[in-house]
């Protein structure tokens, strides 16, 4: 689901990227604005699964770069 809705952030050919703080709210607004066929409940489940995965937790470090929906770095 993620790569279909936000391919710049969730590109399977690139290393896993940490998401910026507050990105869920941006995703929810984007779902409404673009009329995506994803429910907020589905989004939350996917984000929960991703952020609790071993791969995601392994790249989580203090000072790590975080990324926005457009796939660009937004800070750490």
C-alpha positions as CSV (number, residue, x, y, z in Angstrom):
1,X,0.0,0.0,0.0
2,X,2.7,2.5,1.0
3,X,4.7,2.3,-2.2
4,X,1.6,2.7,-4.3
5,X,0.4,5.8,-2.5
6,X,3.8,7.4,-1.7
7,X,6.4,5.9,-4.0
8,X,9.0,8.6,-3.3
9,X,9.1,7.6,0.4
10,X,8.5,3.9,0.1
11,X,10.7,2.8,-2.8
12,X,11.5,-0.9,-2.5
13,X,14.7,-0.3,-4.5
14,X,16.1,2.1,-1.9
15,X,17.0,1.4,1.7
16,X,14.2,1.8,4.2
17,X,13.8,5.4,5.2
18,X,12.7,6.7,8.6
19,X,9.6,8.8,8.5
20,X,9.4,12.3,9.9
21,X,7.4,13.0,13.1
22,X,3.8,13.8,12.3
23,X,3.8,12.1,8.9
24,X,0.7,10.0,9.7
25,X,-1.4,13.2,9.9
26,X,0.0,14.3,6.5
27,X,-0.8,10.9,5.1
28,X,-4.4,11.1,6.4
29,X,-4.8,14.5,4.8
30,X,-3.3,13.2,1.5
31,X,-5.7,10.3,1.5
32,X,-8.6,12.7,1.6
33,X,-7.1,15.2,-0.8
34,X,-6.2,12.6,-3.4
35,X,-9.2,10.4,-2.7
36,X,-7.0,7.4,-2.2
37,X,-8.7,4.0,-1.7
38,X,-7.1,3.5,1.7
39,X,-8.9,3.9,5.0
40,X,-7.3,5.6,8.0
41,X,-7.6,2.3,9.8
42,X,-5.6,0.6,7.1
43,X,-3.0,3.3,7.2
44,X,-2.6,3.1,11.0
45,X,-2.3,-0.7,10.8
46,X,0.4,-0.5,8.1
47,X,2.3,2.2,9.9
48,X,2.2,0.3,13.2
49,X,3.4,-2.8,11.5
50,X,6.2,-1.0,9.7
51,X,7.4,1.1,12.6
52,X,7.5,-2.0,14.9
53,X,9.4,-4.1,12.3
54,X,12.9,-5.2,13.1
55,X,14.2,-3.6,9.9
56,X,12.7,-0.2,10.8
57,X,13.9,-0.4,14.4
58,X,17.4,-1.3,13.2
59,X,17.7,2.0,11.2
60,X,16.2,4.1,14.0
61,X,19.0,6.0,15.7
62,X,19.4,9.3,17.4
63,X,20.3,11.9,14.8
64,X,19.1,9.7,11.8
65,X,17.7,11.6,8.9
66,X,13.9,11.5,8.6
67,X,12.0,11.8,5.3
68,X,8.7,13.4,4.2
69,X,6.0,12.1,1.8
70,X,8.0,13.5,-1.1
71,X,11.0,11.3,-0.2
72,X,13.1,14.3,0.7
73,X,15.0,14.7,3.9
74,X,13.3,16.9,6.5
75,X,15.6,16.7,9.5
76,X,16.4,14.3,12.2
